[in-house]
């Protein structure tokens, strides 16, 4: 098993704007109506957008491995979430998405059955889908060193 550790960091000051440091730094924020500065997508959009990005990337990897002439993949993802729970207005339910749906268009000269088989393998090999569908251990740790 070849395990790798992927690291990113985020830093927030006095507003909701969070600077994410990774290979391509970006900002996550909240819309103005939610108290943010609307400087970037919100955390839920970032989380949800990782699924189409992963489906596309894994689809390309598989197509290259199988020498499938893939012209492209288009994915739309949507998720249902109880915002009352995350805002602390209720303790019934849960904070996360209760259902996430992805609609995948595979642009390749394949039959519908072949596209369904390809999508099944993409879903099996997609780390984002795996993390959404299964439980990963999450270990939040408070540190006193500000250089984290």
C-alpha positions as CSV (number, residue, x, y, z in Angstrom):
1,X,0.0,0.0,0.0
2,X,1.4,3.4,-1.0
3,X,0.0,5.9,1.4
4,X,0.6,9.6,0.9
5,X,-0.1,12.5,3.2
6,X,-1.7,15.5,1.5
7,X,-1.5,18.8,3.5
8,X,-3.4,22.0,3.2
9,X,-3.9,24.8,5.7
10,X,-6.4,27.6,6.3
11,X,-6.2,30.8,8.2
12,X,-9.0,33.2,9.2
13,X,-8.7,36.6,10.7
14,X,-11.5,38.8,11.9
15,X,-13.9,38.0,9.1
16,X,-15.2,34.8,7.5
17,X,-12.6,35.0,4.8
18,X,-10.3,32.0,5.0
19,X,-7.0,31.9,3.1
20,X,-6.4,28.3,2.0
21,X,-2.8,27.5,1.5
22,X,-2.1,24.6,-0.9
23,X,-0.5,24.1,-4.3
24,X,-2.8,26.8,-5.7
25,X,-3.9,29.1,-2.8
26,X,-7.4,30.5,-2.8
27,X,-10.0,32.1,-0.5
28,X,-13.1,30.6,1.0
29,X,-15.7,33.0,2.3
30,X,-19.4,33.5,3.0
31,X,-21.8,35.6,1.0
32,X,-22.5,39.1,2.2
33,X,-26.0,38.2,3.3
34,X,-24.4,35.6,5.7
35,X,-21.9,38.1,7.1
36,X,-19.0,37.4,4.8
37,X,-17.3,39.6,2.2
38,X,-18.2,37.2,-0.7
39,X,-14.5,36.9,-1.7
40,X,-14.8,33.3,-2.7
41,X,-17.0,30.2,-2.6
42,X,-18.3,29.0,0.7
43,X,-17.1,25.8,2.4
44,X,-20.1,23.8,1.3
45,X,-19.6,24.8,-2.4
46,X,-15.9,23.9,-2.0
47,X,-16.7,20.5,-0.5
48,X,-19.4,19.7,-3.1
49,X,-17.2,20.9,-6.0
50,X,-14.5,18.5,-5.1
51,X,-16.8,15.6,-6.3
52,X,-17.2,16.7,-9.9
53,X,-13.4,17.6,-10.0
54,X,-12.5,14.1,-8.8
55,X,-15.0,12.3,-11.1
56,X,-13.5,14.2,-14.0
57,X,-9.9,13.5,-13.0
58,X,-10.4,9.8,-12.2
59,X,-12.4,9.5,-15.5
60,X,-9.4,10.9,-17.4
61,X,-7.0,8.6,-15.6
62,X,-9.1,5.5,-16.4
63,X,-9.6,6.6,-20.0
64,X,-5.8,7.0,-20.4
65,X,-5.2,3.7,-18.8
66,X,-7.7,1.9,-21.1
67,X,-6.9,4.0,-24.1
68,X,-10.5,5.3,-24.4
69,X,-10.7,8.3,-26.6
70,X,-12.4,10.5,-24.0
71,X,-13.5,13.9,-25.4
72,X,-14.6,15.2,-22.0
73,X,-16.7,14.7,-18.9
74,X,-19.3,17.1,-17.6
75,X,-20.6,16.7,-14.0
76,X,-23.2,18.6,-12.1
77,X,-23.4,17.9,-8.3
78,X,-26.1,18.9,-5.9
79,X,-26.6,18.1,-2.2
80,X,-29.4,18.5,0.3
81,X,-28.4,20.0,3.7
82,X,-30.3,21.1,6.8
83,X,-29.0,24.7,7.3
84,X,-31.1,25.0,10.5
85,X,-28.9,22.3,12.1
86,X,-25.6,23.9,11.1
87,X,-26.8,27.3,12.3
88,X,-27.8,25.8,15.7
89,X,-31.5,26.4,15.3
90,X,-32.3,22.7,15.8
91,X,-30.5,19.6,17.2
92,X,-32.6,17.3,15.1
93,X,-30.9,15.8,12.1
94,X,-27.2,16.3,11.2
95,X,-24.8,19.0,9.9
96,X,-23.7,17.3,6.7
97,X,-25.3,16.7,3.4
98,X,-28.1,14.1,3.7
99,X,-27.9,13.2,0.0
100,X,-25.5,14.1,-2.8
101,X,-26.4,13.5,-6.4
102,X,-24.0,13.7,-9.4
103,X,-25.2,13.9,-13.0
104,X,-22.4,12.7,-15.3
105,X,-22.2,13.2,-19.0
106,X,-19.3,11.2,-20.6
107,X,-18.4,12.4,-24.1
108,X,-16.9,9.4,-25.7
109,X,-17.8,6.9,-28.4
110,X,-19.1,4.4,-26.0
111,X,-22.5,2.7,-25.6
112,X,-24.7,3.6,-22.7
113,X,-23.7,0.3,-21.0
114,X,-20.0,1.0,-21.4
115,X,-20.5,4.5,-20.0
116,X,-22.3,3.1,-17.0
117,X,-19.5,0.6,-16.4
118,X,-16.9,3.4,-16.7
119,X,-18.9,5.5,-14.3
120,X,-19.1,2.6,-11.8
121,X,-15.3,2.3,-11.9
122,X,-14.9,6.0,-11.6
123,X,-17.1,6.0,-8.5
124,X,-15.2,3.1,-7.0
125,X,-11.8,4.8,-7.5
126,X,-12.7,8.4,-6.7
127,X,-11.2,9.3,-3.3
128,X,-13.8,12.1,-2.8
129,X,-16.7,9.8,-3.4
130,X,-15.1,7.3,-1.1
131,X,-14.7,9.9,1.7
132,X,-18.3,11.0,1.2
133,X,-19.7,7.4,1.2
134,X,-17.6,5.9,3.9
135,X,-16.3,7.0,7.3
136,X,-12.8,8.5,7.6
137,X,-11.2,9.1,10.9
138,X,-11.1,12.9,11.6
139,X,-8.8,13.9,14.5
140,X,-9.2,17.6,15.4
141,X,-6.3,18.6,17.6
142,X,-5.9,22.0,19.4
143,X,-2.3,23.3,19.2
144,X,-0.8,26.3,20.9
145,X,1.9,27.0,18.4
146,X,0.7,29.6,15.9
147,X,3.2,28.4,13.3
148,X,0.9,25.5,12.3
